[in-house]
Amino acid sequence: MNDAQTLAAHVLKGLSAPQKALSSAWFYDDEGSRLFQRIMALPEYYLTRLEHSLLIDRAEEIAHTISPNREPLDLIELGSGDGEKTLSLCRTLHDRDVDCVYRPMDVSAHALAELSRRFDSHLPRMALKPLLGDYFEHWPAVSPRRRSVAMLLGSNLGNFDEGGALGLLRRVHSQLREGDGLLLGLDLVKDPHVLQAAYDDAEGVTAAFNLNLLRRLNRELGMDFALDRFSHYASYCPLEGVARSFLVSKADQVVTSRNLQHSFDFRCGETIFTEQSQKYTPQSIEQLAQRSGFRNSQVLTDERQWYALAIWHRPADA
């Protein structure tokens, strides 16, 4: 099934469900990627800045942990974006004379093109092997003579519910060998006011990012969503430790897809669930590692303990 068929099947199922839902995986067309770049620069959206600071400030420590003896390394980034946050770690590995091949994966050709330009400019001697595709469907071919370290940054794991997160982690585990590693960026539980603002910024960029999903469906599936008849809504539940985003229908309306030859009824106030972002505690990070077959080797946090980089390893099979 190609991407167009996958999207069509997903939308037909998601918009026919009692609680309409669309996966955040489809946010990142070229315009969605550009909007997310703007989100990452917003004052309310602390996640990217804290993760980037940790990757810079603790780069030597991370590099030593993932390649303690400077052994050859395949560095596989799942959902790399434009590579800005990873550049400092790659530069540190390069400066430590680690024979490293950086293998970024992303569904956005625009993001990978930006990444390639950035590395050509700032780290031209780094071996770079980009792969356009979904990391659920593809995995780069790696050398058996190199240690593999996968990276899932940007708190992307939090976009999955518990079952989905475990499924993804177990898939990554199955692709790695004994002693290989996983570097995870995880957002931590904190003041709910801070978390609420991160997903509902005053400038409205997050709202535009959410609504752009409907624009993509109009373009790729011949749908007739009127974007001004939907609004963005975000919430954070401290009991569950999860932020959620929705699109809300402002009126009773019918949306039709020419490609699907199908119509979808919306009631005024009805929602489309588009994204979740799970927040973690040190205890839940440890439990998640154990349940997915990893050993939680190290957790690095900022001074306020708002964000974490967890370094896991795949132990020998029991």
N, C-alpha and C positions, 0 to 999 in steps of 0.2 A: 504494500500500500504506500503510495507516494504522499508527500506532505499535504497536497491539496485534498486528497481523499481522506487522510487522517483528520484534517481540520473539519471537513464536511461531516464526517461521522461523529466527531466530538461535539460539534455544535448541535446536530440533530438530537443527540442523546441528552446533552446538557440543557438545552432550552425546552425539551419535552418533559423534563423531570418535575415532580411536584415543587421542589425547591430548585429553581433554575440556577445553573452554575456553568461557568466557563473557566478553564485552567489559566492561571497566570503565565504558563509557559508560552502562550500565544501573544503576550504583551509585546514581545521584542521583534517587531518588524523594524525597518530602518527608522521610522519616525518614533516608534516606541523606544528604541535604543537612544535616540537623541534626547527625548524627554527624560529618560532615566538619568542621562548625564546631567541634566539640569537639576533633577531631584537630589542627586548626590552632592551638589553644591549648595543646597538650601541650608539655612541656619538650623532649622528644626531637625534635619536628617543627619544625625550624629554618626550613624553606623559606618558610613564610608570613611569619614575622617578618622574615627578611632581605629578602625581596622588598618587603614593606611599607616597611621602613626605606629601601631604595633609592628607592622611589617618592616618599617624603617628602623625604629628604635631597637627592636629585638632581632634584627636580621641575622646578626652573627650567631646568636643563640639558636635561632631556628635552623640556620644552615648547618651548624655543628650537630644538632639533634637529628636532622634528616640525612646528613652525610658525614658521620663522625670521623671516618677515615679517608675522607675525600674520594670515596669510590665513585665510579661512573654512575650517572643518574639520568633517568627519564622523569622529567617533571611534567605531570599531566594535569592541566587545569580544566576543570569541568565548568563551563559557563564563564569563560575568561573575560568577556567584554573587551574593552580596548587595551587591556593589559597594563594600565597605568599603575594599579596597586601592586602588581607583581614585579615590576621592573626592579625595585630596590633589592628584593630577595634574589632575583636572577643575577643582578650585578654583584652581590655579595658572593654567591656561589662561583661566579666567574673569577672574582678577585682572589678567592681561595684556591684557584686552579682546579676546581671540580669540573670534570669532563661531563657537562650537562647538556642534554637536549630538552629544550622547552617545547612542550606539545599542547598549545592552547586549543580548546574546543569551544565552539559557540554556534548558535543557530543564525546569527546575524553576520552576513558577509560584510556589511558596513563596519561592524565592530572589529572583525578580524583584519580588515584593510587598515583601520586606524592603528591596531596593535602592530601590524607589520611595519608601518611607517615609523611608529614610535621606537621600535627595537632597531630598525635600520639606522635611525638617527642617534640613539643613545647607547646602544649596545650591539654594534654591527657584527661583532665576532661571536655572538651567542648563536648556537645552532638552533634554528627556529623551524618547527614543523606544524603549522596551523592545520586544523581539521574542521571543516564546516559541517555541522551536524548536531543532532540531539544525543547527549550522552546516555540516554536510555536505549538508543538504537545502535550506537556505534562505540567502539573503543579503539584507540590508536594501536597500531602494531608496534610493540616495544622489543628491545633487544634482550635476549635471555642473559646477556653478559652485563646488563645494567640493572641497578636497583631502581624500582619504580616508586615514586611518591605522587599520589593523587592529591589535588587541592580542590576543595569546594568552599569558596569564600563568599563574601557578601551576604552572609546569613541566609544563603539560598536553601539550606536544609530546612530552615524554618517554614518554607513555603509548603511543606508537606505535613499532613496529619501524621499521627504516630505510626500508623501502619505503612503509609507511604514512605516516611523517613526510614523506617527499618528496612523496607524493601529496597530502597536506593542504597543504603549502606551495605546491605548484604550482597547486592549486585557488585558494588565496588570491591567488597571483600573477595568475591569470587574471581575478580580480575587480577587481584594482587597475589604475590607469592609470600612465603614465609619471610619475615623481616622487612617487607615493603611497608610504606607508611601512608598516612592520610593526614592532611592538614585541613582543619575545619574552622571556618569563621562562624561564631555563634553569638547572637545577641542575648544579653542576660536580662533577667527580671529586674525591674527598677520602678521608680515613681511612675504611676499610670498616666499622670499629666504629661510627662516627657514622651512616653510612648504614643499617646493619643496624637500629640502634635506632629510626631514624625510621619504619621500616615494621613494627616489632614492639614497640610501647610497653609499658611495665610495667603500665599501668592496664588494658590490654586493649580500648581504644576502637577501635583499628584492626581488631582481631579482630571486634568487634561490627559494624563498618562492612562488612567483607568478608562476614560471615554474613548481614547484612541483605539481600544480594542474593538469597539463597535464600528469605527471607521474602517478598520482592517476587514471586518466581516462584510461590510458594504462592498469593498473593493474586490475581495477574493471569492465571495460566495454570492454576489449579486443581491445583497440584502438591502433593505430600505429603512434602516434605523435613522430616525431624526435625532441627532445628538442633543439638540436643545430640549428634547422631551424626556431626557434621562439626566440624573444627577449622581454625583459621587457621595458615598457615605462610608465613613470609617469608624470602627469601634475597637476598644481594648477591654478584655475581660480579665481582671486580676485573679479571679478564681481559677481560670484555666491557663493563665499566662499566655494568651494568644491575642494578636491583633487581627482583625478581619476587615476586608473591603468589599463593598457592594456597589452595584449600579441600581438606581431606584427609578422606576417608571413614574413619571409625573402625571400620567393620565391613563385612562382605559385606551388601549390601542392595539393594533394588529401589525406585526412586522412580518414581511414576506421575503423568502429567498428564492430568487430565480433559479439558481443552480440546484438547490435542494428540492424545488417545486413543492414547497411546504410553507405554511404560515404558522406564526406563533402568537397566541393571545397574551396580552399583559393587562393586568388590573392596575388601577391607580394605586401606587404605594408598593407594588410587587417588586421584589428584588432579584437581581442576578448576583450570586456569590462569585467573586472573581479572584480573591487572594486571601491567604492567611499567612501570618508570620508568627511562628512559635518562639517564645522566649524561654531561656533555660536557666537552671541553677547548677552549681557544681555537682550536686547529687544527681540531677537528671542527666548531666553529661556523662558521668561515670556509669550510670545504669544503661544509657544508650550504647556506649562502647561495649559493655559486656553482652548485651542482648544481640548486637550485630556481629559479634565474634572478634572484636578488636581489644587491644590493651590500651587503656588511657595512660599514655606515658607522661604527658605534661600539659598544663593549662596555663597560658599566659593571659593576663588581664591588664587593663589600664588602671590608673590610680583609683578611680571611682568605682571600679569593677562593674562597668557598664557593658563591656564587650570582651569576648574571649577568643583566643586562638588556641584550639585544642590540637595536640599532636598525638595521633594514635598510630599503633603498629599492628600488623597482622602477626600474631604469635604462631608457633608451630601447631599444627592440628593435633588435637588430643588423640 
